Amino acid sequence: MNRSEKFVFSRTLTSADWGGTKIISGDIVKETIRLKETTGPNITILGSGSIVSQLASNGLIDTFSLMLDPVVLGSGTSLFNGIPGKMDLRLIRSKAFKSGVLLVEYEVKK
């Protein structure tokens, strides 16, 4: 992770202390389209439901990799909150861990 190129979408940050991190303050959708047009590894989103919903709403998510933890919190925000319509997904991979965590990967059907 430390060696990976990282992008942070922020309206308030102007710099980042973590090496290899670039702050992007422009339009999330336009900047993601630009990033997807470059060569390099796949883009991974860690921990931002609002960014996921914006990108998914604009057809910019190719796969969802979800880790399901065996814990019930009783409340929270849906990962898919804000996506304005139905998305058809196809399971392409799954793995169960001894801890009870389940990793599932879905491809977005276009």
DSSP file (Angstrom, degrees, kcal/mol; ACC not computed):
  #  RESIDUE AA STRUCTURE BP1 BP2  ACC     N-H-->O    O-->H-N    N-H-->O    O-->H-N    TCO  KAPPA ALPHA  PHI   PSI    X-CA   Y-CA   Z-CA
    1    1 A M    >         0   0    0      0, 0.0     3,-0.6     0, 0.0     0, 0.0   0.000 360.0 360.0 360.0 -39.5    0.0    0.0    0.0
    2    2 A N  T 3   +     0   0    0      1,-0.2     4,-0.1     3,-0.0     0, 0.0   0.842 360.0  46.1 -63.5 -31.5    2.8    2.4    0.8
    3    3 A R  T 3  S+     0   0    0      2,-0.1    -1,-0.2    17,-0.0     2,-0.1   0.614  94.9 100.3 -85.6 -12.8    4.3    1.9   -2.7
    4    4 A S  S <  S-     0   0    0     -3,-0.6     2,-0.4     1,-0.1     0, 0.0  -0.379  81.1-111.2 -74.9 150.0    0.9    2.2   -4.5
    5    5 A E        -     0   0    0     -2,-0.1     2,-0.4    16,-0.1    16,-0.2  -0.668  41.0-162.9 -76.0 134.0   -0.2    5.4   -6.2
    6    6 A K  E     -a   21   0A   0     14,-3.2    16,-2.8    -2,-0.4     2,-0.4  -0.947  13.6-161.0-127.2 142.6   -3.1    6.9   -4.2
    7    7 A F  E     -a   22   0A   0     -2,-0.4     2,-0.5    14,-0.2    16,-0.2  -0.984   4.3-166.3-123.0 132.5   -5.7    9.5   -5.1
    8    8 A V  E     -a   23   0A   0     14,-2.6    16,-3.3    -2,-0.4     2,-0.6  -0.978  11.7-148.1-119.8 121.1   -7.7   11.4   -2.5
    9    9 A F  E     +a   24   0A   0     -2,-0.5     2,-0.3    14,-0.2    16,-0.2  -0.794  37.3 151.3 -86.4 121.6  -10.8   13.3   -3.5
   10   10 A S        -     0   0    0     14,-2.0    -2,-0.1    -2,-0.6     0, 0.0  -0.990  44.3-162.0-154.1 141.1  -11.1   16.3   -1.2
   11   11 A R  S    S+     0   0    0     -2,-0.3    -1,-0.1     1,-0.0    14,-0.1   0.562  99.6  35.0 -92.6 -12.3  -12.5   19.9   -1.3
   12   12 A T  S    S+     0   0    0      2,-0.0     2,-0.1     0, 0.0    13,-0.1   0.745  94.0  87.5-115.2 -32.3  -10.4   20.9    1.7
   13   13 A L        +     0   0    0      1,-0.1    -3,-0.1    11,-0.1     3,-0.1  -0.447  39.9 177.0 -73.2 143.6   -7.1   19.1    1.6
   14   14 A T        +     0   0    0      1,-0.3     2,-0.3    -2,-0.1     9,-0.2   0.525  68.0  16.0-117.7 -16.0   -4.2   20.7   -0.3
   15   15 A S        -     0   0    0      7,-0.1     2,-0.4     0, 0.0    -1,-0.3  -0.976  61.7-144.4-152.4 164.0   -1.4   18.2    0.5
   16   16 A A        -     0   0    0     -2,-0.3     5,-0.2     5,-0.2     4,-0.1  -0.994   8.4-153.5-134.7 140.4   -0.9   14.7    1.9
   17   17 A D  S    S+     0   0    0     -2,-0.4     2,-0.4     2,-0.1    -1,-0.1   0.715  72.1  94.9 -82.3 -22.4    1.9   13.4    4.0
   18   18 A W  S >  S-     0   0    0      1,-0.1     3,-1.1     2,-0.1   -12,-0.1  -0.595  85.6-112.7 -77.1 122.6    1.5    9.8    2.8
   19   19 A G  T 3  S+     0   0    0     -2,-0.4     3,-0.1     1,-0.2    -1,-0.1  -0.179  97.9  23.2 -55.5 141.8    4.0    9.2   -0.1
   20   20 A G  T 3  S+     0   0    0      1,-0.3   -14,-3.2    -4,-0.1     2,-0.5   0.636  90.8 134.8  78.3  15.1    2.5    8.6   -3.5
   21   21 A T  E <   -a    6   0A   0     -3,-1.1     2,-0.5   -16,-0.2    -1,-0.3  -0.843  35.2-168.0-103.6 131.6   -0.7   10.4   -2.7
   22   22 A K  E     -a    7   0A   0    -16,-2.8   -14,-2.6    -2,-0.5     2,-0.5  -0.970  15.5-139.1-117.3 130.8   -2.3   12.9   -5.0
   23   23 A I  E     -a    8   0A   0     -2,-0.5     2,-0.5   -16,-0.2   -14,-0.2  -0.756  15.8-165.3 -87.4 129.3   -5.1   15.2   -3.9
   24   24 A I  E     +a    9   0A   0    -16,-3.3   -14,-2.0    -2,-0.5   -11,-0.1  -0.971  17.0 168.9-118.0 119.6   -7.8   15.7   -6.5
   25   25 A S        +     0   0    0     -2,-0.5     3,-0.1   -16,-0.2    -1,-0.1   0.444  50.0  91.7-108.5  -2.4  -10.2   18.6   -5.9
   26   26 A G  S    S-     0   0    0      1,-0.2     2,-0.2     2,-0.1    -2,-0.1   0.031  95.0 -44.1 -80.7-167.8  -12.0   18.6   -9.2
   27   27 A D     >  -     0   0    0      1,-0.1     4,-2.7     2,-0.0     5,-0.3  -0.420  50.2-143.9 -62.5 122.7  -15.1   16.9  -10.4
   28   28 A I  H  > S+     0   0    0     -2,-0.2     4,-2.1     1,-0.2     5,-0.2   0.898  97.2  46.6 -59.3 -44.6  -15.1   13.3   -9.1
   29   29 A V  H  > S+     0   0    0      2,-0.2     4,-2.3     1,-0.2    -1,-0.2   0.949 115.1  44.7 -66.2 -49.5  -16.7   11.8  -12.2
   30   30 A K  H  > S+     0   0    0      1,-0.2     4,-2.0     2,-0.2    -2,-0.2   0.909 115.0  48.7 -62.3 -42.1  -14.6   13.7  -14.8
   31   31 A E  H  X S+     0   0    0     -4,-2.7     4,-2.4     1,-0.2    -1,-0.2   0.873 110.8  50.5 -67.1 -36.5  -11.4   13.0  -12.9
   32   32 A T  H  X S+     0   0    0     -4,-2.1     4,-2.7    -5,-0.3    -2,-0.2   0.904 108.1  52.3 -69.1 -39.9  -12.2    9.3  -12.6
   33   33 A I  H  X S+     0   0    0     -4,-2.3     4,-1.2     1,-0.2    -2,-0.2   0.927 111.0  48.7 -58.4 -43.9  -12.9    9.1  -16.4
   34   34 A R  H  < S+     0   0    0     -4,-2.0     4,-0.4     1,-0.2     3,-0.4   0.918 112.0  48.3 -62.3 -43.8   -9.5   10.7  -16.9
   35   35 A L  H >< S+     0   0    0     -4,-2.4     3,-1.3     1,-0.2    -2,-0.2   0.894 108.4  53.8 -64.0 -40.4   -7.9    8.2  -14.6
   36   36 A K  H 3< S+     0   0    0     -4,-2.7    -1,-0.2     1,-0.3    -2,-0.2   0.753 101.8  60.2 -66.8 -23.3   -9.6    5.2  -16.2
   37   37 A E  T 3< S+     0   0    0     -4,-1.2    -1,-0.3    -3,-0.4    -2,-0.2   0.613  92.7  83.9 -79.8 -12.2   -8.2    6.3  -19.6
   38   38 A T  S <  S-     0   0    0     -3,-1.3     2,-0.2    -4,-0.4    -3,-0.0  -0.481  85.9-109.5 -86.8 161.2   -4.6    6.0  -18.4
   39   39 A T        +     0   0    0     -2,-0.1    -1,-0.1     3,-0.0    -2,-0.1  -0.585  69.5  80.4 -85.7 154.6   -2.7    2.7  -18.3
   40   40 A G  S    S-     0   0    0     -2,-0.2     3,-0.1    -4,-0.1     0, 0.0  -0.871  79.7 -29.1 141.1-174.3   -1.9    1.1  -15.0
   41   41 A P  S    S-     0   0    0      0, 0.0     0, 0.0     0, 0.0     0, 0.0  -0.170  75.3 -81.5 -69.8 165.8   -3.4   -1.1  -12.4
   42   42 A N        -     0   0    0      1,-0.1     2,-0.4    -3,-0.0    -3,-0.0  -0.231  47.3-111.1 -60.9 156.1   -7.2   -1.1  -11.6
   43   43 A I        -     0   0    0     -3,-0.1     2,-0.4     2,-0.0    -1,-0.1  -0.787  30.9-162.6 -93.2 133.0   -8.5    1.6   -9.4
   44   44 A T        -     0   0    0     -2,-0.4     2,-0.5     2,-0.0     0, 0.0  -0.955   6.9-150.2-117.5 135.1   -9.7    0.5   -5.9
   45   45 A I        -     0   0    0     -2,-0.4     2,-0.6     7,-0.0     3,-0.1  -0.914  12.1-164.7-104.8 126.3  -12.0    2.6   -3.7
   46   46 A L        -     0   0    0     -2,-0.5    -2,-0.0     1,-0.1     3,-0.0  -0.947  61.3 -18.9-114.4 117.1  -11.5    2.1    0.0
   47   47 A G  S    S+     0   0    0     -2,-0.6     2,-0.3     1,-0.1    -1,-0.1   0.821  91.6 113.2  70.1  40.0  -14.1    3.4    2.5
   48   48 A S     >  +     0   0    0      1,-0.1     4,-2.2    -3,-0.1     5,-0.1  -0.709  29.7 175.8-145.5  96.0  -16.3    5.9    0.7
   49   49 A G  H  > S+     0   0    0     -2,-0.3     4,-2.6     1,-0.2     5,-0.2   0.849  84.8  56.3 -62.5 -35.8  -19.9    5.1    0.0
   50   50 A S  H  > S+     0   0    0      2,-0.2     4,-1.9     1,-0.2    -1,-0.2   0.891 109.3  45.3 -68.1 -37.6  -20.6    8.6   -1.4
   51   51 A I  H  > S+     0   0    0      2,-0.2     4,-2.6     1,-0.2     5,-0.3   0.915 112.2  52.6 -69.4 -41.7  -17.9    8.2   -4.0
   52   52 A V  H  X S+     0   0    0     -4,-2.2     4,-3.1     1,-0.2     5,-0.3   0.935 110.2  47.6 -57.7 -47.1  -19.0    4.7   -4.9
   53   53 A S  H  X S+     0   0    0     -4,-2.6     4,-2.2     1,-0.2    -1,-0.2   0.897 112.4  49.1 -65.7 -38.8  -22.6    5.9   -5.4
   54   54 A Q  H  X S+     0   0    0     -4,-1.9     4,-0.7     2,-0.2    -1,-0.2   0.930 116.6  41.5 -64.1 -44.8  -21.5    8.8   -7.6
   55   55 A L  H ><>S+     0   0    0     -4,-2.6     5,-2.8     2,-0.2     3,-0.6   0.901 115.1  49.8 -71.5 -40.7  -19.2    6.6   -9.8
   56   56 A A  H ><5S+     0   0    0     -4,-3.1     3,-1.8    -5,-0.3    -1,-0.2   0.896 106.3  56.7 -64.1 -39.7  -21.7    3.8  -10.0
   57   57 A S  H 3<5S+     0   0    0     -4,-2.2    -1,-0.2     1,-0.3    -2,-0.2   0.741 109.8  46.8 -62.5 -22.9  -24.5    6.2  -11.0
   58   58 A N  T <<5S-     0   0    0     -4,-0.7    -1,-0.3    -3,-0.6    -2,-0.2   0.189 118.8-109.0-105.6  14.6  -22.3    7.2  -13.9
   59   59 A G  T < 5S+     0   0    0     -3,-1.8    -3,-0.2     1,-0.1    -2,-0.1   0.762  82.2 124.6  69.5  26.4  -21.4    3.7  -15.0
   60   60 A L      < +     0   0    0     -5,-2.8     2,-0.5    -6,-0.1    -4,-0.2   0.370  44.3  89.0-102.8   4.5  -17.8    4.0  -13.8
   61   61 A I        +     0   0    0     -6,-0.4     3,-0.1    -5,-0.2    47,-0.0  -0.907  44.2 175.2-102.7 125.5  -17.7    0.9  -11.5
   62   62 A D        +     0   0    0     -2,-0.5    46,-2.9     1,-0.3     2,-0.3   0.807  67.9   9.9 -95.3 -38.5  -16.7   -2.3  -13.2
   63   63 A T  E     -B  107   0B   0     44,-0.2     2,-0.5    26,-0.1    -1,-0.3  -0.985  58.8-144.8-142.1 152.1  -16.6   -4.6  -10.2
   64   64 A F  E     -B  106   0B   0     42,-2.7    42,-3.0    -2,-0.3     2,-0.6  -0.984  11.3-169.2-113.9 124.4  -17.5   -4.6   -6.5
   65   65 A S  E     -B  105   0B   0     -2,-0.5     2,-0.4    40,-0.2    40,-0.2  -0.966  16.9-176.3-111.5 114.5  -15.3   -6.5   -4.1
   66   66 A L  E     -B  104   0B   0     38,-3.1    38,-2.7    -2,-0.6     2,-0.6  -0.916  21.2-153.4-119.5 136.6  -17.1   -6.6   -0.7
   67   67 A M  E     -B  103   0B   0     -2,-0.4     2,-0.7    36,-0.2    36,-0.2  -0.943  13.3-158.4-107.0 119.3  -15.9   -8.0    2.6
   68   68 A L  E     -B  102   0B   0     34,-3.3    34,-2.2    -2,-0.6    -2,-0.0  -0.871   7.6-158.7-100.7 117.5  -18.8   -9.2    4.7
   69   69 A D        -     0   0    0     -2,-0.7     2,-2.5    32,-0.2    32,-0.1  -0.748  25.6-118.6 -97.2 142.5  -17.9   -9.3    8.4
   70   70 A P  S    S+     0   0    0      0, 0.0     2,-0.4     0, 0.0    31,-0.1  -0.313  79.6 106.6 -78.4  60.2  -19.9  -11.5   10.8
   71   71 A V        -     0   0    0     -2,-2.5     2,-0.6     0, 0.0    -2,-0.2  -0.999  57.1-151.1-138.2 132.8  -21.0   -8.5   12.9
   72   72 A V        +     0   0    0     -2,-0.4     0, 0.0     1,-0.1     0, 0.0  -0.931  12.9 179.3-106.6 119.3  -24.4   -6.8   13.1
   73   73 A L        -     0   0    0     -2,-0.6    -1,-0.1     2,-0.1     3,-0.1   0.740  32.4-135.7 -90.4 -25.5  -24.2   -3.1   14.0
   74   74 A G  S    S+     0   0    0      1,-0.1     2,-0.3     2,-0.0    -2,-0.0   0.271  75.9  30.8  89.4 -13.2  -28.0   -2.5   13.8
   75   75 A S        +     0   0    0      2,-0.1     2,-0.3     0, 0.0    -2,-0.1  -0.970  64.8 111.1-162.2 172.4  -27.7    0.8   11.9
   76   76 A G        -     0   0    0     -2,-0.3     2,-0.5    -3,-0.1    -2,-0.0  -0.867  61.4 -59.8 144.4-176.9  -25.6    2.5    9.3
   77   77 A T        -     0   0    0     -2,-0.3     2,-0.1     4,-0.0    -2,-0.1  -0.871  49.7-116.9-105.4 132.8  -25.5    3.8    5.7
   78   78 A S    >   -     0   0    0     -2,-0.5     3,-1.5     1,-0.1    -2,-0.0  -0.399  14.7-132.9 -65.0 140.0  -26.0    1.4    2.8
   79   79 A L  T 3  S+     0   0    0      1,-0.3    -1,-0.1    -2,-0.1   -26,-0.1   0.824 110.0  48.1 -59.1 -31.5  -23.1    1.1    0.5
   80   80 A F  T >  S+     0   0    0      2,-0.1     3,-1.8   -28,-0.1    -1,-0.3   0.251  79.9 135.0 -98.4  12.4  -25.5    1.5   -2.4
   81   81 A N  T <  S+     0   0    0     -3,-1.5   -28,-0.1     1,-0.2    -4,-0.0  -0.415  71.4  22.2 -60.8 129.7  -27.3    4.5   -0.9
   82   82 A G  T 3  S+     0   0    0      1,-0.3    -1,-0.2    -2,-0.1    -2,-0.1   0.326  81.5 130.8  95.3  -8.2  -27.8    7.2   -3.6
   83   83 A I    <   -     0   0    0     -3,-1.8    -1,-0.3     1,-0.1   -29,-0.1  -0.722  51.2-148.2 -79.6 120.4  -27.6    4.9   -6.6
   84   84 A P        +     0   0    0      0, 0.0     2,-0.3     0, 0.0    -1,-0.1   0.406  62.5  12.7 -78.8   2.9  -30.7    5.9   -8.6
   85   85 A G  S    S-     0   0    0      0, 0.0     2,-0.2     0, 0.0    -2,-0.0  -0.934  90.6 -57.5-160.9-177.2  -31.6    2.6  -10.2
   86   86 A K        -     0   0    0     -2,-0.3     2,-0.4     1,-0.0     0, 0.0  -0.481  38.9-164.4 -74.0 138.5  -31.1   -1.1  -10.5
   87   87 A M        -     0   0    0     -2,-0.2     2,-0.5    -4,-0.1    23,-0.1  -0.995  12.6-142.6-123.1 124.5  -27.7   -2.5  -11.2
   88   88 A D        -     0   0    0     -2,-0.4    21,-2.8    21,-0.4     2,-0.3  -0.752  22.6-169.6 -87.2 130.1  -27.4   -6.1  -12.3
   89   89 A L  E     -C  108   0B   0     -2,-0.5     2,-0.4    19,-0.2    19,-0.2  -0.874  13.9-153.2-120.5 151.3  -24.3   -7.9  -10.9
   90   90 A R  E     -C  107   0B   0     17,-2.3    17,-2.9    -2,-0.3     2,-0.3  -0.991  23.7-123.9-125.1 123.8  -22.7  -11.3  -11.6
   91   91 A L  E     +C  106   0B   0     -2,-0.4    15,-0.2    15,-0.2     3,-0.1  -0.489  36.2 166.4 -66.0 125.6  -20.8  -13.1   -9.0
   92   92 A I  E     +     0   0B   0     13,-3.0     2,-0.3     1,-0.4    14,-0.2   0.570  61.8   6.2-115.8 -15.9  -17.3  -13.8  -10.3
   93   93 A R  E     +C  105   0B   0     12,-1.4    12,-2.9     2,-0.0    -1,-0.4  -0.965  54.9 178.6-164.9 146.1  -15.4  -14.9   -7.1
   94   94 A S  E     -C  104   0B   0     -2,-0.3     2,-0.3    10,-0.2    10,-0.2  -0.990   1.9-176.8-149.9 152.5  -16.0  -15.6   -3.5
   95   95 A K  E     -C  103   0B   0      8,-2.4     8,-3.1    -2,-0.3     2,-0.5  -0.960  13.3-150.9-151.4 130.3  -13.8  -16.7   -0.6
   96   96 A A  E     -C  102   0B   0     -2,-0.3     2,-0.2     6,-0.2     6,-0.2  -0.873  15.8-151.1-101.9 134.6  -14.7  -17.6    3.0
   97   97 A F    >   -     0   0    0      4,-2.9     3,-2.2    -2,-0.5    -2,-0.0  -0.685  27.5-112.4-101.5 157.2  -12.1  -17.0    5.7
   98   98 A K  T 3  S+     0   0    0      1,-0.3    -1,-0.1    -2,-0.2    -2,-0.0   0.785 116.0  63.8 -57.0 -28.5  -11.7  -19.0    9.0
   99   99 A S  T 3  S-     0   0    0      2,-0.1    -1,-0.3     1,-0.1     3,-0.1   0.609 121.1-106.3 -71.6 -12.0  -12.7  -15.8   10.8
  100  100 A G  S <  S+     0   0    0     -3,-2.2     2,-0.2     1,-0.4    -2,-0.1   0.305  76.1 138.5  98.7  -7.8  -16.2  -15.9    9.2
  101  101 A V        -     0   0    0    -32,-0.1    -4,-2.9   -31,-0.1     2,-0.5  -0.498  39.8-153.8 -70.1 138.7  -15.4  -13.0    6.9
  102  102 A L  E     -BC  68  96B   0    -34,-2.2   -34,-3.3    -6,-0.2     2,-0.6  -0.973   4.3-158.6-118.1 126.2  -16.7  -13.6    3.4
  103  103 A L  E     +BC  67  95B   0     -8,-3.1    -8,-2.4    -2,-0.5     2,-0.4  -0.916  16.6 178.8-102.8 123.4  -15.1  -11.9    0.4
  104  104 A V  E     -BC  66  94B   0    -38,-2.7   -38,-3.1    -2,-0.6     2,-0.5  -0.973  13.0-160.8-126.3 142.0  -17.3  -11.6   -2.7
  105  105 A E  E     -BC  65  93B   0    -12,-2.9   -13,-3.0    -2,-0.4   -12,-1.4  -0.987   9.2-172.1-125.7 127.1  -16.5  -10.0   -6.0
  106  106 A Y  E     -BC  64  91B   0    -42,-3.0   -42,-2.7    -2,-0.5     2,-0.4  -0.935  15.5-142.0-119.4 139.1  -19.3   -9.0   -8.5
  107  107 A E  E     -BC  63  90B   0    -17,-2.9   -17,-2.3    -2,-0.4     2,-0.6  -0.819  24.4-122.9 -94.5 137.6  -19.0   -7.8  -12.0
  108  108 A V  E     - C   0  89B   0    -46,-2.9     2,-0.4    -2,-0.4   -19,-0.2  -0.718  24.6-131.4 -80.9 122.7  -21.4   -5.0  -13.1
  109  109 A K              0   0    0    -21,-2.8   -21,-0.4    -2,-0.6    -1,-0.0  -0.606 360.0 360.0 -74.6 129.5  -23.3   -6.2  -16.1
  110  110 A K              0   0    0     -2,-0.4    -1,-0.1   -23,-0.1    -2,-0.0   0.414 360.0 360.0 -96.3 360.0  -23.3   -3.5  -18.8
